[in-house]
Amino acid sequence: MSDFDGLKALVTGGASGIGRATAELLAARGARVAVLDLDPSSVDKPLLAFRADVTDDASVREAVAAAVAGLGGLDVLINNAGIGAQGTVEDNDDAEWHRVYDVNVVGMVRVSRAALPHLRESSHATIVNTCSIAATAGLPQRALYSATKGAVYSLTLAMAADHVREGIRVNCVNPGTVDTPWVGRLLDAAADPAAERAALEARQPTGRLVSADEVAGAVAYLASPLSGATTGTSLAVDGGMQGL
Ligand code: NAD
């Protein structure tokens, strides 16, 4: 793995799960890292922490500006903040569709809009969006969530095309089921959490959930100079869930 010495990175949703693991990995590899999160109170040094809600444009602009000032520039944007939703198209009303789309899709747009002027100043500018296998797998009971991640996938391709000639690469990772606090909350809500976990694991060809560190490794690769010729792609980190 390359090192990130001298590179400055911003990770949204970096206080928990995949974002937390990514922020810590990039920092361990030498990057200066800022986290933007709804609740960054658990984020410790050397990570810089900024509170923002990706659904609130003013708070995003303010936090991105503060993060760039704190970091001394910006080379790497990890658009990771996201929320889940369960059910078929009959289960979620219009308000819920707008709420989840606003976080998972427009949230990435807001942060990207605020970050792009700074990324243009970088000689190593990359964006990595956290997508999901839900974008392409046709998962049951995930209509709304899957639609938002399908949009993230298309957004990644469109942004890659728009910004490649400015020297900005844009890629996404497509995790499978990852052992994060989010999945922990879903399991806790089940009638029998242990049985539910066993059922989730049994669905994985590897027999286990993906770890947040394993997703972070893929994000770090796409964010690093090692992937310098790669833009407009998705990298599955799904324990073989798709395709095996
Ligand atoms: P998580 O709940 O552990 O962490 C998400 C973080 O995002 C939290 O710190 C939360 O405070 C922050 N966040 C949520 N809404 C926000 C908002 N409006 N503004 C700012 N920050 C906000 O979740 P996770 O499992 O680490 O998921 C992270 C990303 O990975 C999401 O985009 C999710 O869709 C994606 N993903 C997760 C899985 C999985 O199985 N866990 C699988 C595929 C994709």
Residues whose N, C-alpha, C, O or C-beta is under 5 A from the ligand:
A	BS01	NAD	G13 G14 A15 S16 G17 I18 G19 L36 D37 L38 D39 A52 D53 V54 T55 N80 A81 G82 I83 V103 T130 C131 S132 P175 G176 T177 V178 T180 P181 W182 V183
